[in-house]
Amino acid sequence: MDSQTLYSRLPSIDKLLLQPGLADALQRHGREAVLRALRQRLDMARRHIREHGSLPVWASDEAPLLNVVRHELAERQQLQMRPVFNLTGTVLHTNLGRAQLPEAAVAAVMQAMRAPVALEYDLDGAGRGHRDQAVSELLRELTGAEAACVVNNNAAAVLIMLSTMAAGREVIVSRGELVEIGGAFRMPDVMRQAGCRLVEVGATNRTHLRDYAEAIGPDTALLMKVHTSNYAIEGFTHSVSEAELARLAAARGVPLVTDLGSGALADMTRLGLPAEPMPQQMIAAGVNLVSFSGDKLLGGPQAGLIIGDAAWIARIQKHPLKRALRCDKMTLAALEATLRLYLEPENLPQALPTLRLLTRPQQAMQQQAERLCPALRPLLDEAFVVGSEPCLSQIGSGSLPVDRLPSWAITLSPRDGRGSTLDSLSRALRALPRPVIGRVQDGRLWLDLRCLEDEAGLMANLAQLPFAGPETHS
Ligand SMILES: *Cc1c(COP(=O)(O)O)cnc(C)c1O
């Protein structure tokens, strides 16, 4: 068939628009969106004719053509950023959005989105309030700090502390603490961005108090500690504690700041978790400013929290960068609600999903595996051995990088031993209505159950797996 004949077989837009099969889509998505989708599809069909000399299958008739258009229109309304099952075993997974927020925070955000809120409005004096005020009062109470402020994330917190306190001057940091947090956040680069001169002291594995003491000169603006949260140096090591450094800083009249990374407002060891430095300890030790993340162990929204001396916080609040880095009302609402949970420590491990997930006993995950495996076998048994085994979860986001938490996983091993079979399973799991994200290791797919709270939801979701084995996979 020549191209002209093929082109003439394509229905006209006007004709398609009158099809009863499109009435629902017109009603739902509106004429403009439907027209655009039809035009794009017809363009694709013409291109196909030009390149292949034939009609694409979906354009062979009006019904399949309308089907793809309807499907596309619906698809365009599906969020790309949609909920997944995090069975990676990493609780604070940066690529999966880190902390799951507590219900109190969810409710606070919804309210803040739906109605005007007292964001910068002092309800008592009816004057102008400050947007950081509520969070700042809570942080003062929880940490004993004189003052506090909030910015977009901890990277921003570090940037604004350095810009405010040390632009054009020297900042002394140990060589062992010049960390890269991932992506483009390396401490030396942030220093440069803030206009500071980095003075490295000590060696990668050992830094002593005298190293700092000898480096302090007339141009020193700041001593800085960085919590090496995403790696650990073991063996012949020495670093200087904040308390020792704070004494030196005070004696020499130089301020000291510490970037804690995660920072835990609750004592992790009391929950049976590995110790993590606490912002309130740093304040007690005499550090002038401490920064930490809102969405790591704190379990709240993405934010950077800075606590410490009122005079320094006041200068940060006035810095032009503060306006650029300030948080929006949704973040502040979520953060305030999250911090209020810390006022009731007994309820915290249950109310705060991050702590709830981190403190789940291994036995709870093992029992889940025992319930889930028999249900999974009929779905996957042809191609995979479905087993269950102990494994180790990670806290994630650079928190406590070395410590692992005993957990339990479902393991899926391809009967044909082939990596490609495993890949197609991972793909099929990611294509589910609620994608299931596991971890491939040693030729198997591991589904770590630590973060699985909605067991029924997972099963209903998995029941839609099209994957029955390599033979039936087309
Ligand atoms: C995670 C981390 C940061 C960055 O915090 P974000 O909130 O992700 O911007 C900075 N410093 C340290 C030590 C960290 O661990």
The ligand as an ORCA input file, in Angstrom:
! r2SCAN-3c Opt
* xyz 0 1
  C      23.547     14.892     55.792
  C      24.613     15.840     56.177
  C      24.617     17.150     55.666
  C      23.597     17.627     54.700
  O      22.337     17.662     55.290
  P      21.043     17.852     54.374
  O      19.967     18.071     55.351
  O      20.919     16.602     53.577
  O      21.293     19.038     53.509
  C      25.635     17.996     56.066
  N      26.602     17.584     56.915
  C      26.623     16.324     57.419
  C      27.716     15.943     58.346
  C      25.621     15.417     57.067
  O      25.632     14.170     57.560
*
